Each structure stands twice: as C-alpha cells, then as structure tokens.
C-alpha cells in the first residue's frame, strides 16, 4: 500500500499467474480456450443468484456452488459480484462483510495474456459498497475497505484503506470520520 519503490510486500503481482494466449487478437478473444463455455454459463447463473437472493443463506449456497471458499457468518451484499470465470480463487474468512455492488476479480484479460490470482479476505474484514478488489490481493483480518475503493495491493490486518487506488487512511482521517 505504499509507493512503487517498495519491495514485493503488499504487492499482488507475485501471486498473479500469467497465461499467454496464441494469435494476434487480445486475450479476451480466446476466453473459451481458458474456460469451457458451459462452466462460465453455469457460473453466471450462480453469480446472479448470489447477487439478488434475498437471504444470506441462499447467497452463501450459490457462492459455495461456484467454488468460493465461504467462512461461517459471511454477509454477501445485494448486487455484489464474485469473479465469473475463476470464482474458485476467492476465499472469504469468517464473518466477512462484502458490501453492496462490490466486485471481486480473480482474472484480468490483457492484450497478449490473461492473468489469474487468488483473492483472500480475512476473518471479520469489511468491504464497502462498490469496492473493486483486483486479482492476487490479500485483505487481512479486521481490515476495512472504504466504499468506492479500488484495491490494487494487499491490505494489512486491522488497516482501513480508501481511494482509487486504495491507500491506508491516516489516524487523523479516521478520527474525522468518527466525528461525522
């Protein structure tokens, strides 16, 4: 979560695996070589259930059928979306809260390759509404991601991050937030 001059600590790229694609087209053109069409279609249906089901029990059932590792007490917000191609790379710890319309991505399609990476969200972490988590990111226990944040790097346990890209909030910013 610091400058680009720091070492690999906190960076996701060492956990993201590249998969070269053949031919002159961008990697998304070859998605059917990466995942079977039937699997992505089934995933899409289960993602839809997880997004709109009124009961958390139904949401967690759909997430587990997708292959997401779901801890006990997970609260999956309305319209929150897990990765449709590689949901099996998502791990949600116990008592995690994923806010309204958040997105957890485990893949990124680029020009000459696609990349995949596991996303791990630790126990009691909270993801705010409309946050986006990129592939390979680990969010520590009791961490908080503010609404509308783009998480491009790991979030240490107990840390609150906000912004695009998400950065740790200072203690004065947290104090100001508590007063409102």
One Martini backbone bead per residue (centre of mass of N, CA, C, O) as a GRO file, in nm:
protein
  180
    1UNK     BB    1   0.050   0.067   0.007
    2UNK     BB    2   0.284   0.201  -0.129
    3UNK     BB    3   0.516   0.278  -0.307
    4UNK     BB    4   0.681   0.164  -0.600
    5UNK     BB    5   0.970   0.133  -0.433
    6UNK     BB    6   0.895  -0.108  -0.300
    7UNK     BB    7   0.860  -0.407  -0.227
    8UNK     BB    8   0.658  -0.699  -0.246
    9UNK     BB    9   0.514  -0.599  -0.019
   10UNK     BB   10   0.166  -0.584  -0.097
   11UNK     BB   11   0.189  -0.717  -0.358
   12UNK     BB   12   0.025  -0.912  -0.619
   13UNK     BB   13   0.207  -1.011  -0.867
   14UNK     BB   14   0.339  -1.274  -0.731
   15UNK     BB   15   0.024  -1.408  -0.738
   16UNK     BB   16   0.016  -1.374  -1.048
   17UNK     BB   17  -0.079  -1.559  -1.334
   18UNK     BB   18   0.038  -1.611  -1.648
   19UNK     BB   19  -0.140  -1.652  -1.979
   20UNK     BB   20  -0.073  -1.714  -2.276
   21UNK     BB   21  -0.177  -1.618  -2.605
   22UNK     BB   22  -0.272  -1.684  -2.912
   23UNK     BB   23  -0.216  -1.471  -3.144
   24UNK     BB   24  -0.335  -1.139  -3.246
   25UNK     BB   25  -0.533  -1.128  -3.025
   26UNK     BB   26  -0.683  -1.071  -2.759
   27UNK     BB   27  -0.744  -1.261  -2.477
   28UNK     BB   28  -1.061  -1.248  -2.481
   29UNK     BB   29  -1.090  -1.404  -2.758
   30UNK     BB   30  -0.982  -1.682  -2.578
   31UNK     BB   31  -1.175  -1.771  -2.338
   32UNK     BB   32  -1.259  -2.068  -2.437
   33UNK     BB   33  -0.966  -2.181  -2.366
   34UNK     BB   34  -0.985  -2.127  -2.047
   35UNK     BB   35  -1.308  -2.180  -2.049
   36UNK     BB   36  -1.588  -2.327  -2.046
   37UNK     BB   37  -1.892  -2.232  -2.146
   38UNK     BB   38  -2.068  -2.393  -1.945
   39UNK     BB   39  -1.926  -2.285  -1.686
   40UNK     BB   40  -1.982  -1.983  -1.725
   41UNK     BB   41  -2.288  -2.009  -1.741
   42UNK     BB   42  -2.327  -2.132  -1.461
   43UNK     BB   43  -2.185  -1.911  -1.306
   44UNK     BB   44  -2.378  -1.683  -1.387
   45UNK     BB   45  -2.624  -1.795  -1.242
   46UNK     BB   46  -2.494  -1.805  -0.955
   47UNK     BB   47  -2.423  -1.507  -0.943
   48UNK     BB   48  -2.710  -1.406  -0.961
   49UNK     BB   49  -2.805  -1.532  -0.699
   50UNK     BB   50  -2.592  -1.390  -0.514
   51UNK     BB   51  -2.693  -1.096  -0.588
   52UNK     BB   52  -3.040  -1.136  -0.536
   53UNK     BB   53  -3.078  -1.280  -0.296
   54UNK     BB   54  -3.248  -1.234   0.014
   55UNK     BB   55  -3.067  -1.460   0.142
   56UNK     BB   56  -2.771  -1.552   0.282
   57UNK     BB   57  -2.798  -1.857   0.248
   58UNK     BB   58  -2.831  -1.846  -0.062
   59UNK     BB   59  -2.574  -1.697  -0.132
   60UNK     BB   60  -2.375  -1.904  -0.002
   61UNK     BB   61  -2.463  -2.140  -0.171
   62UNK     BB   62  -2.382  -2.020  -0.447
   63UNK     BB   63  -2.085  -1.968  -0.381
   64UNK     BB   64  -2.011  -2.265  -0.324
   65UNK     BB   65  -2.095  -2.373  -0.610
   66UNK     BB   66  -1.866  -2.197  -0.748
   67UNK     BB   67  -1.601  -2.233  -0.524
   68UNK     BB   68  -1.620  -2.066  -0.291
   69UNK     BB   69  -1.474  -1.976   0.006
   70UNK     BB   70  -1.693  -2.000   0.296
   71UNK     BB   71  -1.743  -1.875   0.579
   72UNK     BB   72  -1.871  -1.803   0.865
   73UNK     BB   73  -2.094  -1.532   0.858
   74UNK     BB   74  -2.139  -1.438   0.576
   75UNK     BB   75  -2.191  -1.114   0.405
   76UNK     BB   76  -2.371  -1.070   0.103
   77UNK     BB   77  -2.436  -0.828  -0.098
   78UNK     BB   78  -2.617  -0.659  -0.296
   79UNK     BB   79  -2.475  -0.705  -0.618
   80UNK     BB   80  -2.249  -0.868  -0.556
   81UNK     BB   81  -1.936  -0.980  -0.734
   82UNK     BB   82  -1.798  -1.249  -0.846
   83UNK     BB   83  -1.604  -1.425  -1.023
   84UNK     BB   84  -1.697  -1.590  -1.325
   85UNK     BB   85  -1.437  -1.761  -1.406
   86UNK     BB   86  -1.269  -1.769  -1.092
   87UNK     BB   87  -1.423  -1.837  -0.802
   88UNK     BB   88  -1.218  -2.050  -0.671
   89UNK     BB   89  -1.016  -1.788  -0.589
   90UNK     BB   90  -1.212  -1.736  -0.349
   91UNK     BB   91  -1.169  -1.612  -0.003
   92UNK     BB   92  -1.382  -1.626   0.288
   93UNK     BB   93  -1.399  -1.550   0.589
   94UNK     BB   94  -1.510  -1.499   0.884
   95UNK     BB   95  -1.742  -1.244   0.901
   96UNK     BB   96  -1.772  -1.129   0.631
   97UNK     BB   97  -1.812  -0.817   0.446
   98UNK     BB   98  -1.996  -0.753   0.143
   99UNK     BB   99  -2.083  -0.498  -0.034
  100UNK     BB  100  -2.259  -0.325  -0.233
  101UNK     BB  101  -2.153  -0.373  -0.560
  102UNK     BB  102  -1.920  -0.548  -0.544
  103UNK     BB  103  -1.586  -0.660  -0.669
  104UNK     BB  104  -1.431  -0.983  -0.740
  105UNK     BB  105  -1.120  -1.037  -0.890
  106UNK     BB  106  -0.928  -1.322  -1.067
  107UNK     BB  107  -0.904  -1.153  -1.339
  108UNK     BB  108  -0.711  -1.049  -1.646
  109UNK     BB  109  -0.745  -0.908  -1.958
  110UNK     BB  110  -0.511  -0.886  -2.211
  111UNK     BB  111  -0.347  -0.883  -2.494
  112UNK     BB  112  -0.122  -1.152  -2.452
  113UNK     BB  113  -0.281  -1.208  -2.177
  114UNK     BB  114  -0.378  -1.379  -1.887
  115UNK     BB  115  -0.480  -1.338  -1.540
  116UNK     BB  116  -0.436  -1.504  -1.220
  117UNK     BB  117  -0.578  -1.468  -0.874
  118UNK     BB  118  -0.597  -1.489  -0.548
  119UNK     BB  119  -0.857  -1.406  -0.313
  120UNK     BB  120  -0.816  -1.285   0.026
  121UNK     BB  121  -1.047  -1.270   0.305
  122UNK     BB  122  -1.046  -1.199   0.618
  123UNK     BB  123  -1.148  -1.203   0.914
  124UNK     BB  124  -1.375  -0.941   0.964
  125UNK     BB  125  -1.388  -0.814   0.704
  126UNK     BB  126  -1.453  -0.504   0.511
  127UNK     BB  127  -1.655  -0.426   0.224
  128UNK     BB  128  -1.748  -0.178   0.047
  129UNK     BB  129  -1.930  -0.016  -0.155
  130UNK     BB  130  -1.814  -0.052  -0.481
  131UNK     BB  131  -1.582  -0.226  -0.459
  132UNK     BB  132  -1.250  -0.324  -0.591
  133UNK     BB  133  -1.091  -0.639  -0.641
  134UNK     BB  134  -0.794  -0.764  -0.729
  135UNK     BB  135  -0.586  -0.984  -0.831
  136UNK     BB  136  -0.399  -1.122  -0.551
  137UNK     BB  137  -0.541  -1.011  -0.311
  138UNK     BB  138  -0.491  -0.937   0.039
  139UNK     BB  139  -0.711  -0.934   0.323
  140UNK     BB  140  -0.710  -0.873   0.637
  141UNK     BB  141  -0.788  -0.889   0.940
  142UNK     BB  142  -1.005  -0.631   1.023
  143UNK     BB  143  -1.035  -0.499   0.764
  144UNK     BB  144  -1.096  -0.193   0.562
  145UNK     BB  145  -1.305  -0.100   0.283
  146UNK     BB  146  -1.398   0.152   0.120
  147UNK     BB  147  -1.602   0.300  -0.062
  148UNK     BB  148  -1.505   0.312  -0.396
  149UNK     BB  149  -1.264   0.120  -0.405
  150UNK     BB  150  -0.929   0.031  -0.530
  151UNK     BB  151  -0.772  -0.284  -0.496
  152UNK     BB  152  -0.410  -0.338  -0.567
  153UNK     BB  153  -0.336  -0.417  -0.268
  154UNK     BB  154  -0.261  -0.512   0.016
  155UNK     BB  155  -0.426  -0.555   0.340
  156UNK     BB  156  -0.366  -0.514   0.643
  157UNK     BB  157  -0.433  -0.585   0.939
  158UNK     BB  158  -0.655  -0.337   1.066
  159UNK     BB  159  -0.689  -0.177   0.804
  160UNK     BB  160  -0.770   0.132   0.641
  161UNK     BB  161  -0.905   0.186   0.315
  162UNK     BB  162  -0.885   0.439   0.042
  163UNK     BB  163  -0.956   0.470  -0.291
  164UNK     BB  164  -0.784   0.566  -0.617
  165UNK     BB  165  -0.609   0.398  -0.499
  166UNK     BB  166  -0.584   0.223  -0.226
  167UNK     BB  167  -0.522   0.371   0.097
  168UNK     BB  168  -0.418   0.445   0.386
  169UNK     BB  169  -0.549   0.577   0.661
  170UNK     BB  170  -0.525   0.811   0.872
  171UNK     BB  171  -0.586   0.889   1.196
  172UNK     BB  172  -0.722   1.165   1.130
  173UNK     BB  173  -0.929   1.055   0.929
  174UNK     BB  174  -1.063   0.861   1.129
  175UNK     BB  175  -1.149   1.077   1.334
  176UNK     BB  176  -1.328   1.241   1.139
  177UNK     BB  177  -1.522   1.005   1.079
  178UNK     BB  178  -1.626   0.965   1.378
  179UNK     BB  179  -1.763   1.264   1.395
  180UNK     BB  180  -1.996   1.212   1.158
   0.00000   0.00000   0.00000
